[in-house]
C-alpha cells in the first residue's frame, strides 16, 4: 500500500504527464463524475495534473477533458 501512495507523491500539481496504458473507460474529474469512452485519450497523450486525490488518484487535464487516473497509469514527462 505504501508503494501506491509513493507513486502519487511523485507528481505535483501542474506536472506534465503522459498516459502509459490503455483504459477500459475514463472517469471524469467533475463533482458528479461520469464514465466516458476510452478513445477520448490515447496512450502517449500528454496532460497536466490539476489535482492530487486520495488513494493514489490524480485529476489530469487532457485536450479532450479532465479525468481521474491512478498514479501508475501515467508517467512524468521530462
Number of C-alpha atoms within 10 A of each C-alpha: 7 7 10 14 14 12 16 20 12 11 19 14 13 13 15 19 23 19 23 16 13 14 16 9 13 21 17 19 20 12 6 6 12 11 11 14 11 13 12 13 20 14 14 14 14 21 25 21 22 18 16 18 14 9 12 19 20 27 23 29 21 18 12 9 15 20 24 20 21 17 25 16 16 24 18 16 12 6
